[in-house]
């Protein structure tokens, strides 16, 4: 599992385990006359959709190497947070990512920007 400052990325194996655990919990709850909250059901359904490829807009890293890199201690921020720090739009941040000016991991919903890469970029701009 990986915290991407506002998002939590899980591997497919972890997502499958979570779906299974929630399904088991739902079964136990039903046996006792209870049901899962709508929020928990929504999370379970979102994970299941991602696993089947039905939700292409979810923030799941495209490859495991990106998750492994992040797990090594790299701090990540969203394009919105980076845009705020740079006083530009999130589209401007995405453009910097595409051009390689900022190191970022491509997610299905955008980019997660490496915080140290953003700091370096800010310092380069100050030195001009």
FENBELUR-V648103 format. One record per residue. N is the residue number from 1. SS is DSSP state (helix for helix, strand for strand, loop for the rest). PSI is psi in whole degrees, 0 to 359 (* if undefined). Layout:
n: (N;N)
ss: (SS;SS)
psi: (PSI;PSI)
This chain:
n: (1;2;3;4;5;6;7;8;9;10;11;12;13;14;15;16;17;18;19;20;21;22;23;24;25;26;27;28;29;30;31;32;33;34;35;36;37;38;39;40;41;42;43;44;45;46;47;48;49;50;51;52;53;54;55;56;57;58;59;60;61;62;63;64;65;66;67;68;69;70;71;72;73;74;75;76;77;78;79;80;81;82;83;84;85;86;87;88;89;90;91;92;93;94;95;96;97;98;99;100;101;102;103;104;105;106;107;108;109;110;111;112;113;114;115;116;117;118;119;120;121;122;123;124;125;126;127;128)
ss: (loop;strand;strand;loop;loop;loop;loop;strand;strand;loop;loop;helix;helix;helix;helix;helix;helix;helix;helix;helix;helix;helix;helix;helix;helix;helix;helix;helix;helix;helix;helix;loop;loop;loop;loop;loop;loop;helix;helix;helix;helix;helix;helix;helix;helix;helix;helix;helix;helix;helix;helix;helix;loop;loop;loop;loop;loop;loop;loop;loop;strand;loop;loop;helix;helix;helix;helix;helix;helix;helix;helix;loop;loop;loop;loop;strand;strand;strand;helix;helix;helix;helix;helix;helix;helix;helix;loop;loop;loop;helix;helix;helix;helix;helix;helix;helix;helix;helix;loop;loop;loop;loop;loop;strand;strand;strand;strand;loop;loop;strand;strand;strand;strand;strand;helix;helix;helix;helix;helix;helix;helix;helix;helix;helix;helix;helix;helix;loop)
psi: (147;131;120;48;75;342;152;121;134;152;167;321;317;320;317;318;320;316;316;317;319;321;317;319;320;320;313;318;316;320;333;7;18;172;160;152;156;325;316;319;321;318;315;315;322;314;316;319;317;317;329;359;13;341;91;352;0;150;73;129;145;332;155;331;326;319;320;320;314;325;344;4;4;133;139;147;160;164;329;316;318;319;318;315;330;353;42;178;159;327;323;321;316;322;317;322;313;324;358;10;331;137;126;158;128;124;165;337;7;224;151;121;133;125;320;328;319;317;316;317;316;316;322;319;327;326;347;*)
